[in-house]
Amino acid sequence: MESGYWRSRHEEGHGMRAAVGDLVRAAAEPGWSRLTVRHAQVGTRTRTTVLRDGHEITVEGLAEDLAGPFRRLRELSHRAGEGTWFTCELSFSPGGRGYTGHVDSRAQPFEGVPATAALTELTLFPRDEPPDWLLAALPTAAPLGLTVAHGGDHGRRSPGEPPPPSLPVTGELSYLPEATMTARSFEHTWEYGQPTVFLRERPGDRQAGHLLVSRHRDTFWMARHGMRGSGEGLRAVTLDGRVLRFELSPRTADTLETETVFEISLDLPQETVGEMRAALSGILRAVTRAPELTGL
């Protein structure tokens, strides 16, 4: 599981769900078409089930490995007065980093909830209206809720930048990263003395989807439309005819909300493709940690 600086609960929450996906993909035998993980937890009592194409699989040590990301997800999802979820289910498909699923903060996650687990749950994650099954599991009356800090948003936002969305305690989960885009416009600028390449989906529309790659001294920066960018994790760039292919680390792909291989179809005149090749090559060849370049 990759670790590092997270700007918000939302970003770290996505990182934890991606970590779950990485763990189950690595543990499952090849040839699957769908992996589903169901994690249920009350206090410190947990139950984790992994399904490979609808059939439960058992992999030594996998439940213990998954416990950390799920525990952190419960902490990140906590809301004052509402507690956190009891059940999280995530499904993954091959060939990508996307996932779907849901969380539930009301339904009983499993039978036979121990009294100590119920007491720990309401101590760590107090809620104004505990479900009846949780109250019934307590040894006596509901405990007085303690003020427990599970970590606020990390880092600072730029002026005018909206706050990231909260992690849900009940509802659907979905992450569908982009694998491709079509560039119909190319710009090469030198704003603030930094060479920058813009590839846009719609010419002249600065609000349209785009990808930019820039350089400041010996480091590069890449970003997509309005999303946080990254200055690391670019492993290779290939120009194959009219297809520009970026190969990214999982962490960088998740930052940009793309797959680890992101392809850009260049709907540009041939002479413009040549200009783009020269500009992008000039930026990336001059950085300290240059990616592998092919066709540039």
DRENDO-1510 file (C-alpha; in Angstrom, 1 decimal, always signed):
<recs>
REC; n; res; u; v; w
REC; 1; MET; +0.0; +0.0; +0.0 .
REC; 2; GLU; +1.5; +3.3; -1.0 .
REC; 3; SER; +1.7; +6.0; +1.6 .
REC; 4; GLY; +2.4; +9.6; +1.6 .
REC; 5; TYR; +0.9; +13.0; +1.8 .
REC; 6; TRP; -2.9; +13.2; +1.6 .
REC; 7; ARG; -4.7; +16.6; +1.1 .
REC; 8; SER; -8.1; +15.5; +2.4 .
REC; 9; ARG; -10.1; +12.7; +3.9 .
REC; 10; HIS; -11.7; +12.2; +0.4 .
REC; 11; GLU; -8.3; +11.7; -1.2 .
REC; 12; GLU; -7.0; +9.4; +1.5 .
REC; 13; GLY; -10.3; +7.4; +1.5 .
REC; 14; HIS; -9.9; +6.8; -2.2 .
REC; 15; GLY; -6.3; +5.7; -1.5 .
REC; 16; MET; -7.5; +3.2; +1.1 .
REC; 17; ARG; -10.1; +1.7; -1.3 .
REC; 18; ALA; -7.4; +1.5; -4.1 .
REC; 19; ALA; -5.1; -0.3; -1.6 .
REC; 20; VAL; -7.9; -2.8; -0.9 .
REC; 21; GLY; -8.1; -3.4; -4.7 .
REC; 22; ASP; -4.3; -3.9; -5.0 .
REC; 23; LEU; -4.3; -6.4; -2.2 .
REC; 24; VAL; -7.1; -8.6; -3.5 .
REC; 25; ARG; -5.9; -8.5; -7.1 .
REC; 26; ALA; -2.5; -9.7; -5.9 .
REC; 27; ALA; -4.0; -12.5; -3.8 .
REC; 28; ALA; -6.5; -13.9; -6.4 .
REC; 29; GLU; -5.6; -16.5; -8.9 .
REC; 30; PRO; -5.5; -15.2; -12.5 .
REC; 31; GLY; -8.5; -15.5; -14.8 .
REC; 32; TRP; -11.1; -13.8; -12.7 .
REC; 33; SER; -13.7; -11.4; -14.0 .
REC; 34; ARG; -14.9; -9.9; -10.8 .
REC; 35; LEU; -13.6; -9.6; -7.2 .
REC; 36; THR; -15.8; -8.6; -4.3 .
REC; 37; VAL; -14.7; -7.8; -0.8 .
REC; 38; ARG; -17.2; -7.4; +2.1 .
REC; 39; HIS; -15.8; -6.1; +5.3 .
REC; 40; ALA; -18.1; -5.9; +8.4 .
REC; 41; GLN; -17.0; -4.4; +11.7 .
REC; 42; VAL; -18.4; -3.4; +15.1 .
REC; 43; GLY; -15.8; -2.1; +17.5 .
REC; 44; THR; -12.8; -4.4; +17.1 .
REC; 45; ARG; -14.8; -7.4; +15.9 .
REC; 46; THR; -14.5; -7.9; +12.2 .
REC; 47; ARG; -15.6; -10.3; +9.4 .
REC; 48; THR; -14.0; -10.1; +6.0 .
REC; 49; THR; -15.2; -12.1; +2.9 .
REC; 50; VAL; -13.5; -12.2; -0.5 .
REC; 51; LEU; -15.4; -13.5; -3.5 .
REC; 52; ARG; -13.8; -14.5; -6.8 .
REC; 53; ASP; -16.5; -14.6; -9.5 .
REC; 54; GLY; -19.1; -15.3; -6.8 .
REC; 55; HIS; -17.2; -18.0; -4.9 .
REC; 56; GLU; -15.5; -17.3; -1.6 .
REC; 57; ILE; -11.8; -17.6; -1.5 .
REC; 58; THR; -9.4; -18.0; +1.4 .
REC; 59; VAL; -5.9; -16.6; +1.2 .
REC; 60; GLU; -3.6; -16.8; +4.2 .
REC; 61; GLY; -3.0; -13.5; +5.8 .
REC; 62; LEU; -5.3; -11.5; +3.4 .
REC; 63; ALA; -7.9; -10.6; +6.0 .
REC; 64; GLU; -5.1; -9.2; +8.3 .
REC; 65; ASP; -3.7; -7.2; +5.4 .
REC; 66; LEU; -7.1; -5.7; +4.6 .
REC; 67; ALA; -7.8; -4.8; +8.2 .
REC; 68; GLY; -5.6; -1.7; +8.1 .
REC; 69; PRO; -7.1; +0.0; +5.1 .
REC; 70; PHE; -10.7; -0.8; +6.3 .
REC; 71; ARG; -10.0; +0.4; +9.8 .
REC; 72; ARG; -8.7; +3.7; +8.4 .
REC; 73; LEU; -11.7; +4.0; +6.1 .
REC; 74; ARG; -14.0; +3.7; +9.1 .
REC; 75; GLU; -12.1; +6.5; +10.8 .
REC; 76; LEU; -12.1; +8.7; +7.8 .
REC; 77; SER; -15.8; +8.2; +7.2 .
REC; 78; HIS; -16.8; +9.1; +10.8 .
REC; 79; ARG; -19.3; +11.9; +11.2 .
REC; 80; ALA; -20.2; +13.6; +14.4 .
REC; 81; GLY; -23.5; +12.3; +15.7 .
REC; 82; GLU; -23.8; +9.7; +12.9 .
REC; 83; GLY; -20.9; +7.4; +13.7 .
REC; 84; THR; -19.4; +5.5; +10.8 .
REC; 85; TRP; -20.3; +2.5; +8.6 .
REC; 86; PHE; -20.6; -1.1; +9.8 .
REC; 87; THR; -20.4; -2.7; +6.3 .
REC; 88; CYS; -18.3; -1.8; +3.3 .
REC; 89; GLU; -18.5; -3.8; +0.0 .
REC; 90; LEU; -16.2; -3.1; -2.9 .
REC; 91; SER; -16.1; -4.8; -6.3 .
REC; 92; PHE; -13.2; -4.7; -8.8 .
REC; 93; SER; -12.9; -5.7; -12.5 .
REC; 94; PRO; -9.7; -6.8; -14.3 .
REC; 95; GLY; -7.7; -4.4; -16.4 .
REC; 96; GLY; -8.3; -1.2; -14.5 .
REC; 97; ARG; -8.2; +0.6; -11.1 .
REC; 98; GLY; -11.9; +1.4; -10.9 .
REC; 99; TYR; -14.3; +0.0; -8.3 .
REC; 100; THR; -18.0; +0.1; -7.3 .
REC; 101; GLY; -19.6; -0.7; -4.0 .
REC; 102; HIS; -21.6; +0.6; -1.1 .
REC; 103; VAL; -21.4; +1.3; +2.7 .
REC; 104; ASP; -24.1; +0.9; +5.3 .
REC; 105; SER; -24.2; +2.5; +8.8 .
REC; 106; ARG; -27.5; +1.0; +10.0 .
REC; 107; ALA; -28.0; -2.6; +9.2 .
REC; 108; GLN; -26.6; -5.3; +11.5 .
REC; 109; PRO; -23.4; -6.5; +9.8 .
REC; 110; PHE; -23.4; -10.0; +11.4 .
REC; 111; GLU; -25.1; -12.0; +14.1 .
REC; 112; GLY; -23.9; -12.3; +17.6 .
REC; 113; VAL; -22.4; -8.9; +18.2 .
REC; 114; PRO; -20.4; -9.1; +21.5 .
REC; 115; ALA; -21.2; -6.6; +24.3 .
REC; 116; THR; -17.6; -5.5; +24.3 .
REC; 117; ALA; -17.6; -4.8; +20.6 .
REC; 118; ALA; -20.8; -2.7; +20.9 .
REC; 119; LEU; -19.4; -0.8; +23.8 .
REC; 120; THR; -16.1; -0.1; +21.9 .
REC; 121; GLU; -18.1; +1.0; +18.9 .
REC; 122; LEU; -20.1; +3.6; +20.7 .
REC; 123; THR; -17.1; +4.8; +22.6 .
REC; 124; LEU; -15.0; +5.3; +19.5 .
REC; 125; PHE; -17.7; +6.4; +17.1 .
REC; 126; PRO; -20.6; +7.9; +19.2 .
REC; 127; ARG; -23.9; +8.4; +17.4 .
REC; 128; ASP; -27.1; +10.3; +18.4 .
REC; 129; GLU; -29.4; +7.4; +17.4 .
REC; 130; PRO; -27.8; +4.0; +17.6 .
REC; 131; PRO; -29.7; +1.2; +15.8 .
REC; 132; ASP; -31.8; -1.1; +18.0 .
REC; 133; TRP; -29.5; -4.1; +17.4 .
REC; 134; LEU; -26.5; -2.2; +18.7 .
REC; 135; LEU; -28.3; -1.0; +21.8 .
REC; 136; ALA; -29.5; -4.5; +22.5 .
REC; 137; ALA; -25.9; -5.8; +22.4 .
REC; 138; LEU; -24.7; -3.4; +25.1 .
REC; 139; PRO; -24.2; -4.8; +28.6 .
REC; 140; THR; -26.2; -1.9; +30.1 .
REC; 141; ALA; -27.2; +1.5; +28.8 .
REC; 142; ALA; -25.5; +3.2; +25.9 .
REC; 143; PRO; -22.2; +4.8; +27.0 .
REC; 144; LEU; -21.6; +8.5; +27.1 .
REC; 145; GLY; -19.9; +9.4; +23.8 .
REC; 146; LEU; -16.3; +10.5; +24.1 .
REC; 147; THR; -14.8; +13.2; +21.9 .
REC; 148; VAL; -12.6; +11.2; +19.6 .
REC; 149; ALA; -10.6; +12.9; +16.8 .
REC; 150; HIS; -10.2; +10.8; +13.7 .
REC; 151; GLY; -8.3; +13.4; +11.7 .
REC; 152; GLY; -9.6; +16.3; +9.8 .
REC; 153; ASP; -8.8; +17.3; +6.2 .
REC; 154; HIS; -5.1; +17.3; +5.6 .
REC; 155; GLY; -3.2; +20.2; +4.1 .
REC; 156; ARG; -4.5; +23.5; +2.8 .
REC; 157; ARG; -6.8; +24.4; -0.1 .
REC; 158; SER; -6.1; +27.1; -2.6 .
REC; 159; PRO; -8.2; +30.3; -2.3 .
REC; 160; GLY; -11.6; +29.7; -3.8 .
REC; 161; GLU; -11.1; +25.9; -4.0 .
REC; 162; PRO; -14.2; +24.1; -2.8 .
REC; 163; PRO; -13.8; +21.6; +0.0 .
REC; 164; PRO; -13.6; +18.0; -1.0 .
REC; 165; PRO; -16.7; +15.8; -0.5 .
REC; 166; SER; -17.1; +13.9; +2.7 .
REC; 167; LEU; -16.8; +10.1; +2.7 .
REC; 168; PRO; -20.3; +8.5; +2.9 .
REC; 169; VAL; -21.4; +6.5; +5.9 .
REC; 170; THR; -24.3; +5.1; +3.9 .
REC; 171; GLY; -24.8; +4.9; +0.2 .
REC; 172; GLU; -23.1; +3.9; -3.1 .
REC; 173; LEU; -19.4; +4.1; -4.0 .
REC; 174; SER; -18.0; +4.4; -7.5 .
REC; 175; TYR; -14.7; +5.3; -9.1 .
REC; 176; LEU; -14.4; +5.0; -12.8 .
REC; 177; PRO; -11.0; +6.4; -13.9 .
REC; 178; GLU; -10.4; +7.7; -17.4 .
REC; 179; ALA; -8.3; +5.6; -19.8 .
REC; 180; THR; -8.4; +7.8; -22.9 .
REC; 181; MET; -9.1; +11.3; -24.2 .
REC; 182; THR; -9.0; +13.0; -27.6 .
REC; 183; ALA; -6.8; +16.1; -28.1 .
REC; 184; ARG; -8.1; +18.5; -30.7 .
REC; 185; SER; -6.0; +21.4; -29.7 .
REC; 186; PHE; -2.3; +21.9; -28.8 .
REC; 187; GLU; -0.7; +24.9; -27.1 .
REC; 188; HIS; +3.0; +25.4; -26.1 .
REC; 189; THR; +3.3; +28.4; -23.7 .
REC; 190; TRP; +6.0; +29.9; -21.5 .
REC; 191; GLU; +3.9; +31.3; -18.7 .
REC; 192; TYR; +6.1; +32.6; -15.8 .
REC; 193; GLY; +9.1; +31.3; -17.7 .
REC; 194; GLN; +8.0; +27.7; -17.4 .
REC; 195; PRO; +7.6; +25.7; -20.7 .
REC; 196; THR; +4.1; +24.1; -20.7 .
REC; 197; VAL; +2.3; +21.8; -23.1 .
REC; 198; PHE; -1.5; +21.9; -23.2 .
REC; 199; LEU; -3.6; +19.2; -25.0 .
REC; 200; ARG; -7.2; +20.2; -25.0 .
REC; 201; GLU; -10.4; +18.3; -26.0 .
REC; 202; ARG; -12.0; +21.5; -27.4 .
REC; 203; PRO; -10.0; +24.3; -29.1 .
REC; 204; GLY; -10.3; +27.6; -27.4 .
REC; 205; ASP; -12.2; +26.3; -24.4 .
REC; 206; ARG; -10.1; +26.6; -21.3 .
REC; 207; GLN; -12.8; +24.9; -19.2 .
REC; 208; ALA; -12.8; +21.8; -21.4 .
REC; 209; GLY; -10.9; +18.6; -20.4 .
REC; 210; HIS; -7.2; +18.9; -20.9 .
REC; 211; LEU; -3.8; +17.5; -19.9 .
REC; 212; LEU; -0.8; +19.8; -19.2 .
REC; 213; VAL; +2.8; +18.9; -18.8 .
REC; 214; SER; +5.2; +21.6; -17.6 .
REC; 215; ARG; +8.7; +22.0; -16.3 .
REC; 216; HIS; +10.2; +24.2; -13.6 .
REC; 217; ARG; +14.0; +24.0; -13.5 .
REC; 218; ASP; +14.7; +20.2; -13.3 .
REC; 219; THR; +11.3; +18.9; -12.3 .
REC; 220; PHE; +8.1; +18.3; -14.3 .
REC; 221; TRP; +4.4; +18.7; -13.4 .
REC; 222; MET; +1.4; +17.1; -15.0 .
REC; 223; ALA; -2.3; +17.7; -14.3 .
REC; 224; ARG; -5.7; +17.1; -15.8 .
REC; 225; HIS; -8.7; +19.4; -16.0 .
REC; 226; GLY; -9.1; +21.0; -12.6 .
REC; 227; MET; -7.7; +18.1; -10.7 .
REC; 228; ARG; -4.6; +17.9; -8.4 .
REC; 229; GLY; -1.5; +17.3; -10.4 .
REC; 230; SER; +1.7; +15.3; -9.8 .
REC; 231; GLY; +5.4; +15.8; -10.2 .
REC; 232; GLU; +6.3; +12.1; -9.9 .
REC; 233; GLY; +5.3; +8.7; -11.1 .
REC; 234; LEU; +5.5; +9.2; -14.8 .
REC; 235; ARG; +7.3; +6.1; -15.9 .
REC; 236; ALA; +7.2; +6.3; -19.7 .
REC; 237; VAL; +5.8; +8.3; -22.6 .
REC; 238; THR; +5.3; +6.9; -26.0 .
REC; 239; LEU; +4.3; +8.6; -29.3 .
REC; 240; ASP; +3.0; +5.9; -31.6 .
REC; 241; GLY; +1.6; +7.6; -34.8 .
REC; 242; ARG; -1.3; +9.7; -33.5 .
REC; 243; VAL; -1.5; +8.1; -30.1 .
REC; 244; LEU; +0.3; +9.6; -27.1 .
REC; 245; ARG; +0.6; +7.1; -24.3 .
REC; 246; PHE; +1.5; +7.9; -20.7 .
REC; 247; GLU; +2.5; +5.1; -18.3 .
REC; 248; LEU; +2.0; +6.1; -14.7 .
REC; 249; SER; +2.5; +4.6; -11.2 .
REC; 250; PRO; -0.7; +3.6; -9.4 .
REC; 251; ARG; -0.5; +6.5; -7.0 .
REC; 252; THR; +0.0; +9.1; -9.8 .
REC; 253; ALA; -2.8; +7.5; -11.8 .
REC; 254; ASP; -5.2; +7.8; -8.8 .
REC; 255; THR; -4.1; +11.4; -8.3 .
REC; 256; LEU; -5.0; +12.2; -12.0 .
REC; 257; GLU; -8.1; +9.9; -11.9 .
REC; 258; THR; -6.8; +7.8; -14.8 .
REC; 259; GLU; -5.8; +4.3; -15.4 .
REC; 260; THR; -2.1; +3.5; -15.1 .
REC; 261; VAL; -1.9; +3.6; -19.0 .
REC; 262; PHE; -3.6; +6.8; -20.3 .
REC; 263; GLU; -3.8; +7.2; -24.0 .
REC; 264; ILE; -4.5; +10.5; -25.9 .
REC; 265; SER; -5.7; +10.3; -29.5 .
REC; 266; LEU; -4.2; +13.2; -31.4 .
REC; 267; ASP; -6.8; +14.7; -33.7 .
REC; 268; LEU; -4.3; +17.3; -34.9 .
REC; 269; PRO; -2.7; +18.2; -38.2 .
REC; 270; GLN; +0.5; +16.2; -38.9 .
REC; 271; GLU; +2.7; +19.4; -38.6 .
REC; 272; THR; +1.1; +20.1; -35.2 .
REC; 273; VAL; +1.9; +16.6; -34.0 .
REC; 274; GLY; +5.5; +17.3; -34.9 .
REC; 275; GLU; +5.4; +20.6; -32.9 .
REC; 276; MET; +3.9; +18.8; -29.9 .
REC; 277; ARG; +6.6; +16.1; -30.1 .
REC; 278; ALA; +9.4; +18.6; -30.0 .
REC; 279; ALA; +7.8; +20.6; -27.2 .
REC; 280; LEU; +7.0; +17.6; -25.0 .
REC; 281; SER; +10.4; +16.1; -25.6 .
REC; 282; GLY; +12.1; +19.3; -24.7 .
REC; 283; ILE; +10.3; +19.4; -21.3 .
REC; 284; LEU; +10.7; +15.8; -20.3 .
REC; 285; ARG; +14.3; +15.3; -21.4 .
REC; 286; ALA; +15.5; +18.2; -19.3 .
REC; 287; VAL; +14.1; +16.9; -15.9 .
REC; 288; THR; +16.2; +15.0; -13.4 .
REC; 289; ARG; +13.9; +11.9; -13.2 .
REC; 290; ALA; +13.0; +11.7; -16.9 .
REC; 291; PRO; +10.6; +9.0; -17.9 .
REC; 292; GLU; +11.5; +6.6; -20.7 .
REC; 293; LEU; +10.7; +8.3; -24.0 .
REC; 294; THR; +9.8; +6.4; -27.2 .
REC; 295; GLY; +9.0; +8.2; -30.4 .
REC; 296; LEU; +9.7; +11.6; -29.0 .
</recs>
